């Protein structure tokens, strides 16, 4: 199962949460990968710290792709924030949430928490590995 939204009914809480969101500078959505297919992209990694989750975005020549990362990736990748990285995984279409009177802060993509507020439309990538041009790969031994 995927795309299970978490709804917040309090606009006060939602406004505080959204005030902390930043744009990655990218206005497009990655059309470089096809939903449901393997996807490999290279671009600048941007981690946008927030609660309840940190947004991870890849800027590929001015086009953004939201990254669905396991929790451990975010902690390990903080030192790679702002650097050019390559990601490999599976592309998915991000859901659209329009629920009257409610604000959605995040959704789950196959059990991974994906926050809203940055690069919210188009393609997302369910990430298996992230690597630097130097050849350093995270995770060092990807799961099967």
Backbone as CSV, one residue per row, in Angstrom:
resi,resn,N_x,N_y,N_z,CA_x,CA_y,CA_z,C_x,C_y,C_z
1,UNK,0.839,-1.177,0.000,0.000,0.000,0.000,0.885,1.241,0.000
2,UNK,0.408,2.296,-0.623,1.134,3.548,-0.610,0.155,4.705,-0.708
3,UNK,0.679,5.904,-0.564,-0.109,7.122,-0.664,-1.174,7.231,0.412
4,UNK,-0.797,6.966,1.650,-1.707,7.135,2.770,-1.438,8.491,3.411
5,UNK,-2.341,9.454,3.222,-2.103,10.798,3.750,-2.328,10.876,5.251
6,UNK,-1.631,11.800,5.855,-1.861,12.137,7.248,-2.505,13.517,7.230
7,UNK,-3.720,13.618,7.722,-4.463,14.868,7.664,-4.380,15.611,8.988
8,UNK,-4.182,16.894,8.894,-4.148,17.759,10.067,-5.318,18.724,9.946
9,UNK,-6.164,18.749,10.951,-7.342,19.606,10.893,-7.084,21.000,11.451
10,UNK,-6.013,21.186,12.151,-5.730,22.484,12.748,-4.909,23.343,11.795
11,UNK,-5.505,24.413,11.283,-4.789,25.288,10.360,-3.616,25.978,11.057
12,UNK,-3.724,26.248,12.340,-2.621,26.882,13.071,-1.364,26.033,13.016
13,UNK,-1.498,24.749,13.297,-0.364,23.829,13.239,0.164,23.752,11.812
14,UNK,-0.739,23.669,10.861,-0.327,23.548,9.464,0.422,24.784,9.005
15,UNK,-0.038,25.959,9.384,0.643,27.180,8.959,2.040,27.276,9.546
16,UNK,2.207,26.868,10.786,3.535,26.869,11.393,4.438,25.900,10.643
17,UNK,3.905,24.730,10.304,4.698,23.734,9.592,5.083,24.237,8.208
18,UNK,4.133,24.835,7.482,4.405,25.288,6.131,5.339,26.492,6.107
19,UNK,5.350,27.277,7.158,6.243,28.432,7.205,7.697,28.006,7.162
20,UNK,8.006,26.802,7.630,9.377,26.316,7.624,9.803,25.703,6.302
21,UNK,8.868,25.583,5.351,9.197,24.974,4.064,9.941,25.957,3.189
22,UNK,10.867,25.441,2.399,11.623,26.262,1.469,11.548,25.623,0.101
23,UNK,11.649,26.444,-0.909,11.689,25.902,-2.266,13.118,25.600,-2.637
24,UNK,13.303,24.580,-3.459,14.640,24.183,-3.865,15.148,25.051,-4.991
25,UNK,14.326,25.984,-5.467,14.708,26.794,-6.597,14.242,26.155,-7.897
26,UNK,13.760,24.947,-7.836,13.267,24.254,-9.017,11.762,24.386,-9.069
27,UNK,11.254,24.715,-10.244,9.819,24.855,-10.373,9.207,23.708,-11.154
28,UNK,10.003,22.962,-11.864,9.490,21.852,-12.670,9.437,20.577,-11.867
29,UNK,8.963,19.548,-12.520,8.990,18.231,-11.909,9.722,17.308,-12.867
30,UNK,10.442,16.387,-12.328,11.299,15.549,-13.167,10.473,14.733,-14.139
31,UNK,10.686,14.936,-15.414,10.027,14.132,-16.434,11.060,13.201,-17.050
32,UNK,12.152,13.010,-16.325,13.265,12.226,-16.820,13.066,10.738,-16.619
33,UNK,12.081,10.358,-15.829,11.835,8.949,-15.529,10.358,8.653,-15.727
34,UNK,10.058,7.395,-16.016,8.684,6.975,-16.204,8.194,6.250,-14.947
35,UNK,7.015,6.633,-14.478,6.452,6.037,-13.263,6.399,4.519,-13.378
36,UNK,6.820,3.838,-12.298,6.810,2.395,-12.231,8.047,1.739,-12.819
37,UNK,8.939,2.543,-13.376,10.144,2.021,-14.013,11.382,2.351,-13.184
38,UNK,12.469,1.639,-13.441,13.752,1.971,-12.809,14.133,3.381,-13.231
39,UNK,14.792,4.078,-12.327,15.122,5.477,-12.567,16.515,5.772,-12.025
40,UNK,17.338,6.428,-12.826,18.670,6.873,-12.403,18.786,8.347,-12.764
41,UNK,19.017,9.197,-11.764,19.133,10.643,-11.967,20.383,11.166,-11.280
42,UNK,20.955,12.216,-11.836,22.084,12.912,-11.219,21.728,14.380,-11.108
43,UNK,21.937,14.943,-9.926,21.635,16.357,-9.700,22.097,16.779,-8.317
44,UNK,21.717,17.991,-7.928,22.111,18.550,-6.632,21.094,18.128,-5.574
45,UNK,21.595,17.505,-4.505,20.766,17.049,-3.398,20.439,18.223,-2.481
46,UNK,19.169,18.354,-2.133,18.734,19.375,-1.178,17.870,18.712,-0.120
47,UNK,18.301,18.796,1.129,17.512,18.298,2.255,16.875,19.504,2.926
48,UNK,15.556,19.475,3.066,14.807,20.549,3.712,14.296,20.000,5.037
49,UNK,14.988,20.383,6.118,14.644,19.886,7.458,13.267,20.389,7.855
50,UNK,12.487,19.517,8.436,11.167,19.903,8.895,10.555,18.829,9.757
51,UNK,9.404,19.139,10.297,8.636,18.191,11.089,7.285,18.064,10.437
52,UNK,6.778,16.925,10.283,7.167,15.673,10.897,8.244,14.918,10.127
53,UNK,8.683,15.439,8.971,9.673,14.708,8.190,10.562,15.685,7.418
54,UNK,11.735,15.223,7.021,12.652,16.001,6.206,12.386,15.694,4.740
55,UNK,12.258,16.756,3.927,12.054,16.576,2.493,13.408,16.467,1.809
56,UNK,13.545,15.496,0.937,14.754,15.321,0.140,14.378,15.511,-1.318
57,UNK,15.112,16.417,-1.997,14.808,16.769,-3.373,16.092,16.716,-4.182
58,UNK,15.976,16.273,-5.417,17.097,16.282,-6.338,16.783,17.293,-7.434
59,UNK,17.666,18.290,-7.607,17.523,19.295,-8.658,18.349,18.825,-9.847
60,UNK,17.655,18.467,-10.924,18.300,17.977,-12.138,18.144,19.055,-13.202
61,UNK,19.164,19.899,-13.343,19.137,20.978,-14.342,17.870,21.820,-14.264
62,UNK,17.483,22.239,-13.067,16.322,23.099,-12.881,14.999,22.367,-12.785
63,UNK,15.025,21.050,-12.842,13.828,20.231,-12.693,13.977,19.437,-11.406
64,UNK,12.909,19.375,-10.613,13.038,18.701,-9.321,12.376,17.328,-9.310
65,UNK,12.930,16.470,-8.478,12.353,15.147,-8.213,12.390,14.938,-6.710
66,UNK,11.248,14.623,-6.121,11.173,14.333,-4.683,11.719,12.939,-4.460
67,UNK,12.494,12.752,-3.393,13.109,11.467,-3.088,12.424,10.829,-1.890
68,UNK,11.997,9.593,-2.045,11.440,8.810,-0.943,12.597,7.993,-0.380
69,UNK,13.091,8.420,0.777,14.263,7.806,1.401,13.884,7.111,2.696
70,UNK,14.563,6.007,3.027,14.371,5.447,4.365,14.954,6.411,5.393
71,UNK,14.472,6.350,6.623,14.921,7.277,7.666,16.436,7.336,7.793
72,UNK,17.119,6.207,7.725,18.566,6.180,7.873,19.305,6.971,6.807
73,UNK,18.728,7.074,5.607,19.373,7.833,4.533,19.519,9.297,4.934
74,UNK,18.448,9.867,5.480,18.467,11.298,5.784,19.584,11.648,6.742
75,UNK,19.771,10.853,7.778,20.850,11.119,8.733,22.211,10.975,8.065
76,UNK,22.391,9.924,7.287,23.675,9.670,6.636,23.986,10.698,5.551
77,UNK,22.959,11.219,4.883,23.185,12.115,3.750,23.308,13.589,4.118
78,UNK,23.146,13.936,5.384,23.258,15.347,5.770,24.591,15.947,5.317
79,UNK,25.661,15.158,5.347,26.966,15.683,4.927,27.038,15.831,3.404
80,UNK,26.114,15.209,2.664,26.091,15.322,1.202,25.119,16.396,0.723
81,UNK,24.423,17.066,1.639,23.455,18.097,1.293,24.136,19.178,0.457
82,UNK,23.538,19.536,-0.676,24.080,20.570,-1.544,25.077,20.064,-2.573
83,UNK,25.438,18.795,-2.495,26.405,18.232,-3.434,25.691,17.537,-4.594
84,UNK,26.427,17.347,-5.684,25.907,16.598,-6.815,25.993,15.113,-6.485
85,UNK,24.856,14.437,-6.612,24.783,13.006,-6.316,24.017,12.311,-7.445
86,UNK,24.156,11.002,-7.513,23.359,10.169,-8.414,22.466,9.294,-7.553
87,UNK,21.205,9.185,-7.933,20.276,8.314,-7.219,19.783,7.236,-8.180
88,UNK,19.533,6.058,-7.609,18.961,4.957,-8.373,17.774,4.441,-7.591
89,UNK,16.713,4.124,-8.285,15.525,3.607,-7.630,14.412,3.382,-8.623
90,UNK,13.178,3.540,-8.150,11.988,3.352,-8.968,11.171,4.633,-8.944
91,UNK,10.760,5.091,-10.124,9.982,6.328,-10.229,8.516,6.075,-9.872
92,UNK,7.879,7.082,-9.269,6.447,7.038,-8.987,5.858,8.423,-9.196
93,UNK,4.573,8.475,-9.483,3.882,9.755,-9.630,3.424,10.185,-8.246
94,UNK,3.772,11.406,-7.866,3.344,11.901,-6.564,1.839,12.150,-6.580
95,UNK,1.171,11.801,-5.500,-0.281,12.005,-5.443,-0.622,13.483,-5.284
96,UNK,-1.827,13.825,-5.645,-2.339,15.183,-5.466,-3.350,15.138,-4.326
97,UNK,-3.203,16.050,-3.379,-4.113,16.073,-2.230,-4.877,17.383,-2.207
98,UNK,-6.172,17.271,-2.372,-7.044,18.438,-2.261,-8.247,18.018,-1.435
99,UNK,-8.141,18.224,-0.128,-9.203,17.839,0.788,-9.694,19.112,1.464
100,UNK,-10.934,19.484,1.203,-11.499,20.724,1.735,-11.389,20.775,3.254
101,UNK,-10.848,21.874,3.760,-10.763,22.095,5.195,-9.659,21.330,5.900
102,UNK,-8.863,20.579,5.167,-7.797,19.802,5.797,-6.477,20.044,5.072
103,UNK,-5.390,19.911,5.800,-4.065,20.094,5.230,-3.292,18.790,5.376
104,UNK,-2.731,18.315,4.289,-1.933,17.100,4.307,-0.476,17.510,4.424
105,UNK,0.240,16.964,5.404,1.633,17.309,5.618,2.595,16.295,5.017
106,UNK,2.167,15.048,4.922,3.018,14.011,4.347,2.166,12.825,3.923
107,UNK,2.767,11.967,3.114,2.125,10.727,2.712,3.178,9.625,2.752
108,UNK,2.735,8.386,2.653,3.657,7.251,2.668,3.749,6.664,1.268
109,UNK,4.968,6.460,0.806,5.221,5.756,-0.450,5.903,4.458,-0.085
110,UNK,5.172,3.369,-0.135,5.647,2.044,0.255,6.343,2.076,1.622
111,UNK,5.694,2.717,2.577,6.189,2.746,3.948,7.206,3.841,4.244
112,UNK,7.583,4.636,3.252,8.534,5.725,3.484,7.787,7.043,3.568
113,UNK,8.096,7.819,4.597,7.437,9.093,4.837,7.950,10.136,3.846
114,UNK,7.042,10.734,3.069,7.379,11.749,2.068,6.604,13.021,2.417
115,UNK,7.302,14.072,2.887,6.613,15.304,3.271,6.230,16.159,2.072
116,UNK,5.212,16.971,2.251,4.782,17.918,1.234,5.360,19.294,1.552
117,UNK,5.380,20.168,0.567,5.840,21.543,0.783,6.974,21.940,-0.146
118,UNK,7.642,20.968,-0.764,8.732,21.231,-1.705,8.615,20.217,-2.838
119,UNK,8.602,20.687,-4.082,8.609,19.783,-5.256,7.490,18.745,-5.150
120,UNK,6.258,19.218,-5.015,5.135,18.336,-4.691,4.414,17.701,-5.870
121,UNK,4.788,18.012,-7.084,4.062,17.465,-8.227,5.000,16.681,-9.133
122,UNK,4.440,15.792,-9.900,5.234,15.051,-10.873,5.878,13.821,-10.278
123,UNK,7.078,13.543,-10.751,7.768,12.303,-10.424,8.497,12.373,-9.082
124,UNK,8.407,11.277,-8.360,9.222,11.050,-7.177,10.059,9.815,-7.438
125,UNK,11.087,9.619,-6.632,11.933,8.441,-6.799,12.008,7.693,-5.472
126,UNK,11.593,6.428,-5.477,11.743,5.533,-4.339,13.190,5.048,-4.407
127,UNK,14.069,5.645,-3.597,15.521,5.511,-3.744,16.059,4.213,-3.134
128,UNK,16.909,3.533,-3.925,17.644,2.361,-3.454,19.063,2.738,-3.051
129,UNK,19.743,3.550,-3.886,21.119,3.976,-3.575,21.334,5.429,-3.970
130,UNK,22.290,6.039,-3.284,22.740,7.393,-3.579,24.254,7.326,-3.649
131,UNK,24.855,7.997,-4.661,26.315,7.960,-4.768,26.871,9.332,-5.143
132,UNK,28.105,9.549,-4.731,28.848,10.758,-5.078,29.673,10.485,-6.332
133,UNK,30.071,11.536,-7.075,30.941,11.338,-8.234,32.254,10.627,-7.879
134,UNK,32.693,10.735,-6.626,33.929,10.084,-6.188,33.793,8.564,-6.124
135,UNK,32.553,8.065,-6.216,32.322,6.629,-6.142,31.791,6.163,-4.799
136,UNK,31.760,7.041,-3.810,31.207,6.682,-2.501,29.708,6.452,-2.654
137,UNK,29.215,5.315,-2.135,27.810,4.935,-2.294,27.169,4.768,-0.928
138,UNK,25.900,5.218,-0.823,25.115,4.968,0.378,23.840,4.269,-0.049
139,UNK,23.437,3.184,0.564,24.186,2.476,1.597,25.361,1.722,0.970
140,UNK,26.360,1.475,1.772,27.566,0.793,1.295,27.220,-0.581,0.736
141,UNK,26.263,-1.254,1.344,25.794,-2.557,0.863,24.282,-2.493,0.739
142,UNK,23.768,-2.139,-0.456,22.310,-2.002,-0.596,21.576,-3.298,-0.297
143,UNK,20.367,-3.131,0.207,19.510,-4.284,0.507,19.057,-4.925,-0.784
144,UNK,18.845,-6.238,-0.795,18.350,-6.902,-2.008,16.938,-6.486,-2.327
